[in-house]
Amino acid sequence: MPTNTFDEFFQAEAKMFLLATIRIALAEDASDLTSMGLFTEDDMAQAMIVAKQDTVVAGLPIIPMMLEFGGEDCQSHLNVDDGDTVSEGTMVAALQGPALHLLKAERVIMNFLCHLSGIANMTAQYVEALKGTKTQLLDTRKTLPGLRFPEKYAVLAGGGKNHRLTLSDMLMLKDNHIDRAGSISQAVNQLHTVHTPCPPIEVECRTLEEVEEASQCDIKRIMLDNMDAETAKTALGIIPNTIETEISGNISLDNIREIAELGPDYISVGKLTHSAPSSDFSMKFIPLR
């Protein structure tokens, strides 16, 4: 993934949230009294970030953004692009600047890089499992509070697709909405009445009866939620080609290929963001005088 994709993704609201998260993360650590007791403001340092495992990388462009908080003396060089797969021992970035700032920023940088690379790495594994099918991999809104945008960006770095970034991007009718309206068709009609123009609508269906009703509505997509393979196959046969299809619930690397071969347009996987193990990197410092 080229770095300019990062710049395209983190504009306006997304960039605002990312900068706010960086500020909060730095503030959480308060003052680095240990480093302040051993280094002066004039002490400079170099650092390199090295992969300790084979992994897809995501989050590197956050490093220069974070170093801007340390002033003009802080510099960084990114040796690979987000979305690249690196091998153990690869130096992915080099940093230079006041030792006090690099040391304070170290853990925050590593937290972002390890977490986001872990998401990208898991996403890449699921994308690989879908090769040769028409099905595309989607994330969900099961993200950590305050990290919605960077986590969904990491999914892109791993080759996946984003579902909706916010509740405004697509209107999703779930059981509580449908129960309130009285039926799927009534809920869809009400949304089209209230919102002009109306954003795309997706309906979450749990039964074949709900699929049949939703298929008659003016909607963008139908999600088959937690259906077994046989029921999902039948449901996909009901839905017209004019409506996109998505399968969600209990998806793993063990079964995603089998589910994709049923023919849905999308499969959404919550664990991409809520359960991906962090990738392992280390940052090594070289104090300069």
Secondary structure, 3 states (H helix, E strand, C coil): CCHHHHHHHCCHHHHHHHHHHHHHHHHHCCCCHHHHHHCCCCCEEEEEEEECCCEECCCCCHHHHHHHHHCCCCEEEECCCCCCEECCCCEEEEEEEEHHHHHHHHHHHHHHHHHHHHHHHHHHHHHHHCCCCCCEEECCCCCCCCCHHHHHHHHHHCCCECCCCCCCCCEEECHHHHHHHCCHHHHHHHHHHHCCCCCCEEEEECCHHHHHHHCCCCCCEEEEECCCHHHHHHHHHHCCCCCEEEEECCCCCCCHHHHHCCCCCEEECCHHHHCCCCCCEEEEEEEEC
